[in-house]
């Protein structure tokens, strides 16, 4: 059976490769009007993305918009590499867009009764028992910090909602308060990385080290973006008895026919991986070389999907994928857990993940404004009257640090995906905010509008 899957994967890869060469659109799109989108309005996206490429703010990009289960807009812009045009089957480092996939794996095990959201993480990784919280002391008062017992144990739910108190090493570059800086020192001394570099060892080894380190804050009391999903990946391994790589392929990628999604690329697909570009957003664009990079406290390697030990499966940031593969994943969620006759989750579980605020009064403001809450793996728009708007109350989304992003709008049955490979991350926000505006304004049969009574 495994050999047959490999043969099918090779045949599909060949088709995806030859389609652009012969000028045929392997990825069939429909007339936008047939799914309630305006062709004329979608042309504004052509102008927007072409301008960003022409101004050398990004090297290239793919934008995919689907509605009612159909691809209505699927365009490529710019270059995948210095001498390589972007193709629809170009492969991208999706980084933190890995997180929703890991969360789906966790919820599959939850549906089987093998874990509970209330389970303490220490049940699976004993090093997380009796956590301590880092508290900074006033300067000149002696030691710079102290560790105090956490008020509660970390649970699976805390990991799914980024409220565990576990942080990221790179946040000390973005958030320069003394607590993030001190925590980054602990992470560096322990050899804790953010999941996008050529890391030796396994996620199990890192999770055990992470469990011995202090937390940024008490579990459940702060929305702190971090390595929580990497720990979840290790929980999947422990509960399933499989590597995260094997679990993903058997229970998510193969059922959804996500044939180009990997932790580490096969050699025959290496040529399809996009280059990674660094930009100053002022016209200076440069391709990154393969050697490891240290940007403040952020350590990463453009070569991580194809070089190095290739034993570290980062459930928080490790995958590469294509726009079409990720569309299939998103459509499964939009279909309440089912796609092409295969069910991965029940509708009630998808509702729990994507339509339920699990952080109460906290705000998911890491890359959003107020009005955004968090489900189990996704930021959810609860209030359109804020700075960041994905088009509908109930839309949910996430992003990756190399400027990849997606949004799912259940009310409008619409998916928007933008993939680039641009660093630093913060510059892409201007592109995304404009793109989601254009994606929303292309809807011409809005279900929301039908709810408005005629005067």
N, C-alpha and C positions, 0 to 999 in steps of 0.2 A: 504493500500500500504506500509506504514512504517513497519507494522508487517511482511509483506512478505519479505521486505528487511532484516529485523533482522533475520528471519528464514534462508534466503539464506546465510547471513553472518556467522551464527552459523555453518551451514553445511559445508561451505568452510573452516572455522577454524578447524573443526573436521578432514576434509580431509588433511589439511596442517599439522596437528599434527600427524596423524597416518601414513602418507607416510614415514617419516624417520624411524619410529618404525619398519615397515615391510620391510624396505630396498628398497622401490620403489621410483623412481624419479618422484615425482608429477610434477615437473617443467621440462617439456620435452625440451631437447636440441637437436640440429642437429649436424651432422658431420661438423666440422669447414670448411672443404674444400668445402662444398656445398654452403657456403656463402663467399668464397674467403679468408678464414683464414687458416693458417698452424697449424695443430695439434701439430707438432713437436716444432714449435716456441712457442706455447702457454704453452708448458710444462715448459718453463723458468719461467713462473709465479708461477707454483707449487713450484719450487725451491726457488724463491725469498720470497714468503710469508711463506713457511715452515721455512726458515732460520730466519726470523724476529720473528716467534713464538718460535723456539728453542733457540734463543739468549735472550729470555724473554724481548724483546723490546715491544711486543704487546701480549695481552692475546689471541686474536683470530681475525679473519677477514672473510669477504665474498668478493669475487670478481666476478662480473658479466660483461660479454662482449657480446653484441648483435650486429648483423650486418644484414642489409637488412630485419629487422623486426623479426629476429629469434635469440633465445638464443643459442650462440655457445660455451660459456664458463661460467660455474656457479659452483664455487667450494667454499668449506668452509675450514677454517684452525683454529686449536687451540680450545680454550674454549670460551663459552659464559658466564660461571660462573666457580667457583672453581671446582665443580664436574659435570659440564654440558658441553658436547661438543657443538661446534657451529653447528647450523642447518640452512638449507636454509630458514626457516621461522622464524629465530630469529629476534626479534624486536630491533631497535636501536633508540637512541635519535639522530635525524638528525639535530637538532639545526638550524643553518643558511641555511641548505638546505630547510627549510621552506620558505625562502624568495621568490624563484622562483614561488612557489605555490600561495603565496599572490599576486605576480605580475600578474599571470594569472587571478586571481579573479578581480583585478583592470581593466585589459584589457578587460575582459568580459563586465564589466559595461561601459567601454569606447566604445565598439562595439555597445552597446545598446543606445548610445547617452546620457547616464545619467551622465557622467563626461567628461571633456576635460583635456588633459595633461597640458594645460595652466591655468587651474583653480587654483586660490590661495588656499592653504590649509585652510586659515582662512574662506573661504566660508563654510566649513564643521565644522571646529573646531575654533571658534572665538578667542581663546586664542593665536593663532599663528599670529594674526594681528600685524603689526608694530614691527617686531622682532628686537632685539638688538644683536650686535656682541661683543664678549669678546676681549679686547685688553690689553695685559700685558704692564706695564710700567717699566722703568729701576729701578733696586733696589736702595733704598735710596732716591727715588724722591717723597716719600709720599705714597699714596695708591698703592697697588701692581697692580691694574688693573683699567680700566674704560670700560664703555659700550657705544658703539656708534650705531646710527641707521643703520640698514642694508640698502644696496643700493637698494634692491628690496624685494618683498614678496617671500615667499617659495611657489613653485607650485607643483602640482602632479608630473610633470616631474622631478623636483629636488629630490623628495622622491624616485622615481623609479631608479634614476641614482646615488644615494649616493652623491649628490652635494648640499644637503639642508643646510649643516653646522651643522646638528644634529650629535652628536658623540655618543660614547659608554663610559660608566663609566670605563670599564676594560682597555680601551686604555691607561689610565694613567700608567698602569703597563708595557705595551709594549713600549710606546712612552713617555719618561720621561721629555719632555719639560714642561716649567712652565704653558703654556696655557692648555694643557691636564690635568695637575694636578689640576689647579684651576677649570676647568670645572667639573672634577670628584667630587670635593668638593661640587659644586652646586648640582650635581646629587644626591650625598649621602644625603645632607641636605634635599632635596626634596623627598627622598624616591624613587628615580628612579633606577630600576634594569635592568639587561641585558636580562631578559626573560627566564632564565634557573634555577630558584629557586622557592621555594614554596611561591609565591607572593600572598598577600591578595589584595582584590579589583578587579578592572577590567581594561582592556586596555583603556577604555574611561577615567577613572579617571587618569591614568598615562599620557595619551596623553594631557589632559588639563594642568596638572602640567608641562609637558615638554614644552608646548607652552609658558609658562611664563618665561622660562629660556633662558639665552643668547646662541648664536650660536658660534661654533668654528671659522667660517669665513663667509663671505658674500655668500649667495646662488648663486650657479652657478660658483663659482670661485675656488673651491677646491674639490677634491675627498676625502670625509671624511666618512669612514665606520661608521655606527652607527644605531640608533634606527629609522631611516627613515621608514623602512618597517613595524615596529610596528605601526607607525602613519598611514601608508597605510591600515593596517588591521582595524583600527578604522574607516577610511573613508569608507571601504567596509561595515562595520556594519551600518553606518549612511545612506549611499545611498541605501542599500538593505533593511534596516529595520529588519535585522536578526543578530544574533550573528555570529561571524566569524566561529565558530565551525559548526553551522547549515548551513551556506552558503557553506563552504568547502564540507560538506557531500552531500548536495543536488546537487551542480553544478559542483563538481570536482571528489570527491571520489566515489560516487555511479555511475556516468556515466562511469568512468574509471575502475570500479570494484577494487578500491584500498581498499580492505576490512580490511587491518591491519594498517591503517594510522589514528592517533588520536592526539588530544591534551592531553587527559588523558585516560590511558588504562582501558578497562573493566577488572574487577577482574579475569574473566576466561582466560585472555591473559597475566596476570601479570607474569606467570612463563616463558614466552617466551622472556622477556626483558633481554637483555645482561647486565651483570655487567659493571661497569665503572672502568677502571684501571688507576693507576698513574704509570708513568715510568720515570726512569732517563736516559734511552737509553743506559745503561751500564750493563744491566742484572738484575737490581732490579725492580721487577714488583709487585705491590700490589693492591688488590681490595679496592676500596673506600667504606667506610661505608655510611649509609644513612644520617648522620647528615650534616647540611649545612657547606659549605667550604668557606673560604675567602682566596683567593690567590692574595695578593696585593690588587688591587681594583676590582678583579673579584669575584663576589658572586654567588655561584651555589649550587644546591642540587641534588645529584645523584637520589634522590627519587621523583623529581618533577613530573614525569609522573603519579604517583599513590598515592601520599600523598599531604597533604595541602588542602587549600580551594577549589582548582580546579575551579576557576572562572575567571582566567586570561588567555586570549587566545592571546599568543604572535605570531603575524604574522611574526616576524623576527627570532624566535628561538624555538617555542614551540612544534613542532610536533615530534612524533615518527613514524617509518615506517619500512618496510622491503625492501630488495633489489629488490624483484619482484614487489612490489607496485611502487617503485620509477622508475623502468624500464618502467612500463606502462605510468607513467607521462612523462618520457623522450621520449618514442616512440611517444606519442601524439605530442610533439613538433617537433620531427624529421619528422613526417608525415604531417607537416604544419597544425597542429591543430586538427587532426582527429585520432581516434583509434577505431578499432573494430566497425566501422559503426556509431560512435558517434562523432560529431564535437563540440569541446569546443571553438575554435577560428578560425578565417579566416586565410588563408595563408598570406594575406597582413599584418595582425596584428602580426603573428609569425615573419615575415620578419622584421617588425619594432622593435620587441623585441630582436631578436637574430642575426640580420645581419646588423644592423645599428649602427654606432658609435654616441652616444648621448653626449659624453663629449668632443668632438672636440680635442683641443691640450692637454688636461689633460691626465694623465696616470692612469690606474687602477692598481696601484702597491701595494695595500694592502697585497695581498698574491701572486702577480705575479711580473715579471720583466717588464721593458719597452717593448713596442710592444704590450701590452694588453690594449684594450679599454673597454668600457662598454656600453651595450645596455640598455634594460629596465628590469633589474633583473639578468643580466648575464655578466660575464667578457668574452670578445671576443678576440681571438688571431688574430691580424692583421699583425704580423711579426714573422716568424719562426726563424729569425736570432737572437734570444735572449736566455737568460738562461732557461726560462720556455717554454716548447714546448709540446703542446697536439697533434701534428701530422699533422695538416693541418691549413692553413689560413682559418679562418671562424669557427673553433671549438669554442664552448662556454661551460662554466662550472661554478661551484661554489662549496663551501665546508661548513662543519659544525665544530664548535669548538671542538667537541669530536672526530675529525679525521675521518669524513665521507666526501666523495667527489665524484663528477660525472663529466663526460665530454661527450658532444654530438658533433660528427664530421659529419656535413651534407655532406661534399664532399665524404666521404667514407661510409656514411650511417651506422655509427658505434656509439655505446654507451658503455662507460666504467664507471662502478660504483665500488667503494671500500668503504666498511663500516667496521669500527672498533669502539671501545669505549675506546679511549686512550687520556690521558691528561698528559702533556701539548700538545697543538695543534701543535706547531712548529716542533715537532719531526716527525710528520707523513709526512712532505713534502718530506723527503728523500725517503720514501716508494712510494709516489705518483709519483714523478718524474721518478723513475725507472719503475713503473708499466705502466705509459703512454707510455714510450719508448717501452716496450715489447708489449703492445697492438698495437701500430702503426706498429712495425716491424713484427707482425704476419700477416699483410695484404699482400696477394700475388697476388691480381689482382687490384692493386691500380688504381683508376680512374685518379689520377694525372699522373701516369706513362704513361697512354694512350695518354696524351696530348703531350708527348715528341716525336718529329719526329724521325724516324729511320735515322741513318747516311747514 
